[in-house]
Amino acid sequence: MADTPLVQKVSPNPFEDELNIQFTTQVEEAVQFTIIDIKGSIVQSHRLEAGVGQQQTRLDLSVLAPGVYHCQVNTAQKVETVKIVKNRR
């Protein structure tokens, strides 16, 4: 199952304060979520220990300024990046 995408769904996108990420892991492992701005700077980082199978986490991104970011999701086996957009309130 090496070709199973890590990230299944990111919602809402665009978002205002919180971002929900559904992802699937093949083994119990640490998952790192890194938020990167358009300049390539890391602006936030979150880590969690995930079990096997479909998982979901909610990231509080309320401190970010409105704009375009990338959410990089890392495990020991995979790295995937998703474009996300923060709207103004």
C-alpha positions in Angstrom: 0.0 0.0 0.0 2.9 2.3 -0.6 0.9 4.3 -3.1 -1.9 5.2 -0.7 -1.9 9.0 -0.3 -1.0 10.1 3.2 -3.3 13.1 3.1 -7.0 12.2 2.4 -8.8 15.5 3.0 -8.1 19.1 4.1 -11.1 21.2 5.1 -12.3 23.7 5.0 -10.0 25.2 2.4 -10.0 28.2 2.4 -10.2 28.3 6.2 -10.5 31.1 8.9 -9.1 29.7 12.2 -9.0 25.9 12.2 -8.0 23.4 9.6 -9.1 19.7 9.7 -6.7 17.2 8.2 -7.7 13.6 7.5 -4.7 11.3 6.8 -3.9 7.6 6.7 -0.9 5.9 8.2 0.3 2.4 7.5 2.0 1.9 10.9 2.0 3.6 14.3 4.3 6.6 13.9 4.9 10.3 14.6 3.3 12.7 12.1 4.6 16.2 11.7 2.5 19.0 10.3 4.5 22.0 9.2 2.9 25.3 8.0 5.1 27.1 5.5 4.4 30.7 4.2 4.9 31.7 0.6 8.5 32.9 1.3 9.4 29.3 2.4 9.6 30.1 6.1 8.2 27.7 8.7 5.5 29.6 10.6 4.0 26.7 12.7 4.7 23.1 13.4 2.6 20.4 15.1 3.5 16.8 15.9 1.4 13.9 17.0 1.7 10.2 17.5 -0.8 8.4 15.1 -2.2 4.9 15.2 -2.6 2.7 12.2 -5.3 3.6 9.6 -7.4 6.7 9.0 -6.8 9.6 11.4 -7.9 13.1 11.8 -6.5 16.2 13.5 -7.5 19.8 13.8 -4.9 22.5 13.7 -5.5 25.9 15.3 -4.1 28.4 12.8 -5.9 31.5 14.1 -2.7 33.4 14.6 -1.7 33.3 10.9 -2.2 36.3 8.7 -4.6 35.8 5.8 -2.8 34.4 2.7 -1.5 31.3 1.0 0.5 28.7 2.8 1.6 25.1 2.4 0.9 22.4 4.9 3.6 19.8 4.8 2.7 16.4 6.3 5.7 14.2 7.2 6.0 10.6 8.4 9.0 8.3 8.3 7.8 6.9 4.9 6.2 9.9 3.2 6.1 13.7 2.7 3.1 15.4 1.2 2.4 19.1 0.7 -1.0 20.7 0.4 -1.7 24.3 -0.6 -4.0 26.0 2.0 -5.5 29.5 2.0 -6.4 31.5 5.1 -9.3 33.9 4.6 -9.9 37.2 6.4 -12.5 37.1 9.1 
